């Protein structure tokens, strides 16, 4: 997708503090953290938002959600964390590539 900052990160054209990568997903620290720990999990497949996902993305979405607690624990959030998927302009979405926020203070 042209002009998508997350696609540029996926292609390793823009640097990011990666914490995970496999064939379908990539995770990296948020550049504007809202908590002590704040990272994103994004699919490598360009999906504009959760609202545009179909049953074809069901397995990928499940993989994202199951990866979240594993990475949260590795990043020091053993006692809990928050997740958010901002969807659409009214939902606070700023980057038009599906992404899952995971954040917390690790206390």
RATAHU-V347179 format. One record per backbone hydrogen bond with DSSP energy under -1.0 kcal/mol. NH is the residue of the N-H (numbers start at 1). CO is the residue of the C=O. E is the energy in kcal/mol with one decimal. If there is no record, write none. Layout:
<<NH	CO	E> <NH	CO	E>>
This chain:
<<4	1	-1.1> <8	4	-1.9> <9	5	-1.9> <10	6	-2.6> <11	7	-2.0> <12	9	-1.6> <13	8	-2.8> <14	8	-1.1> <18	16	-1.6> <19	27	-2.9> <20	27	-1.5> <22	25	-2.5> <26	42	-2.2> <27	20	-2.7> <28	40	-1.8> <29	17	-2.0> <30	38	-2.8> <37	104	-2.5> <39	102	-2.6> <40	28	-3.0> <41	100	-2.1> <42	26	-2.8> <44	24	-3.3> <52	49	-1.1> <53	50	-1.5> <57	54	-1.9> <58	55	-1.4> <61	57	-2.9> <62	58	-2.2> <63	59	-2.2> <64	60	-2.1> <65	61	-2.2> <66	62	-2.4> <67	63	-1.8> <68	64	-1.5> <71	67	-2.5> <72	68	-2.6> <73	69	-2.2> <74	70	-1.9> <75	71	-1.9> <76	73	-1.6> <77	72	-2.9> <80	77	-1.0> <82	103	-3.3> <84	101	-1.7> <92	89	-1.6> <93	88	-2.4> <97	95	-1.9> <98	47	-4.0> <100	41	-2.6> <101	84	-3.1> <102	39	-2.6> <103	82	-2.3> <104	37	-2.2>>
